């Protein structure tokens, strides 16, 4: 190793952001291990790389004793004083090792260590970078599609979209671009592993934050999201500023803002409602697009009884109960939906006096 080697380390430090001192420390440790393994020495040794010139030296650590039993680990007091008269019994001195094979070992080890340390450091930097992106939305490029999921490119590393995180009916093609939500970033033997999702409600939340400046600034808040990925999502929004229409801000002029999000979600239906501090009003809005006649709330049980017009019952419940399920998730209230005629029939039954059994008379 020489000045060219040190210049190469300086270049790596600038281009890859890896400290030269870290590389040299790793090299010294690797040289020590390599020397012990390749040279017939059972002693303690230490490698030293000159930070300025790149010159490498290997030193054997020996204890000063009266009688030498192991020449690899011990040196006589007489020979120690020839090196330095101040040495005494029990001291440890460092004696430079001169081995013909050391230069070859140093060259081979240097290359291996530098490559390995660069790989490890870059993995660590990528891991830290993507861990900061957990719960964020990234643009992914589809790489390959396998039975258990889809592998995507996320820039400096790859991500994995498990089949469970893919909305029903969505199909992808290689090189296709799509937005994904970062669930978790883990360190593995093969490098950082990024788990991403297309079904998580957080994807919808982040997409609205990207498209709606009022949400970015905090003027409009997303209070709650309920989602059945690939089918329908309900979003409750609110603004403390009475001059701001939170629903209108999210929809955008001529619906352009929400349309972009719907397109990204492959035409998933999105209901945007205004959050209300009054539970009855909030529940009525959550059942949109159905119209509601009356809402009776039980605060203690956090349960509500909702009355809708007869022609709105199927709309309030939704196909296979989807609208009602999403309203329950959105509000976190139990909701019992009845049509007006059903409610009246139940009321008449309650008002009608009980009939007497003739056998008991």
Secondary structure as UniProt FT lines:
FT   HELIX           3..16
FT   HELIX           20..38
FT   STRAND          44..49
FT   TURN            51..53
FT   STRAND          56..65
FT   TURN            71..73
FT   STRAND          74..76
FT   HELIX           77..83
FT   TURN            85..86
FT   TURN            89..90
FT   STRAND          92..97
FT   TURN            100..101
FT   HELIX           102..131
FT   TURN            132..135
FT   STRAND          137..146
FT   TURN            147..148
FT   STRAND          149..153
FT   STRAND          158..162
FT   HELIX           163..165
FT   TURN            168..169
FT   TURN            174..175
FT   STRAND          177..188
FT   TURN            189..190
FT   STRAND          191..197
FT   HELIX           201..211
FT   HELIX           213..217
FT   STRAND          221..228
FT   TURN            229..231
FT   STRAND          232..238
FT   TURN            242..243
FT   HELIX           246..251
FT   HELIX           253..255
FT   HELIX           256..264
FT   TURN            265..266
FT   STRAND          269..274
FT   HELIX           279..286
FT   TURN            287..289
FT   STRAND          294..298
FT   TURN            299..302
FT   STRAND          303..308
FT   HELIX           310..312
FT   HELIX           313..317
FT   HELIX           319..321
FT   HELIX           322..331
FT   STRAND          334..339
FT   HELIX           340..351
FT   HELIX           358..360
//
